Amino acid sequence: MDVLQRFYSAFAQRDWAAMGACYHTSARFSDPVFPDLDEAQVRAMWRMLLTSGSDLSVTYTVLQAEATKGRVRWEARYTFSRSGRKVHNVVTSEFVLKDDRIVVQRDQFDFWRWSRQALGISGVLLGWTPIVRGKVQQLAAANLRKAMGG
């Protein structure tokens, strides 16, 4: 099984350790909430996210899987812990691969769509602004530091 299948199969099973094992030691990760993580941070992010919620459901489709790159469309359904609101996030992930490991992962999703679901009326009114995105990024970074023991 290739690295993308291993990674998303583990994700669907909420196995953060198996997900982390798919990353190269020089891995980098980015998405609209966590814009620049190194290998230790991305492993900790998945541990934090997968152990904090109880109703996560993930489905995925591998769109491209080659030796050095890949692309996956995945969907997550969960309850956002800060608001108790249901979220259905649709994400496209692009990968750079080396030695059957993830070196670069760039996740893209519609932040305003996510914020409308996760944050409710404030997301509807202000979720498209850099202010809200910045605040969400700050809170996420603080939670990640705490999860990493810092």
Number of C-alpha atoms within 10 A of each C-alpha: 7 12 21 25 15 14 22 22 17 18 23 15 15 21 17 21 14 17 22 21 15 22 25 17 13 12 22 21 21 17 18 16 19 18 13 13 19 16 19 15 20 22 22 20 23 19 20 17 16 17 13 12 13 12 12 20 14 19 14 18 14 15 12 13 16 13 13 14 18 19 20 19 17 17 14 17 15 18 18 18 12 8 11 11 14 16 19 18 19 17 18 18 19 18 22 19 23 16 10 18 22 27 22 23 22 18 21 16 15 12 19 19 17 19 23 19 22 25 21 15 12 13 20 16 13 16 23 17 12 10 11 17 18 13 12 17 17 14 12 15 18 13 16 21 14 11 15 15 7 8
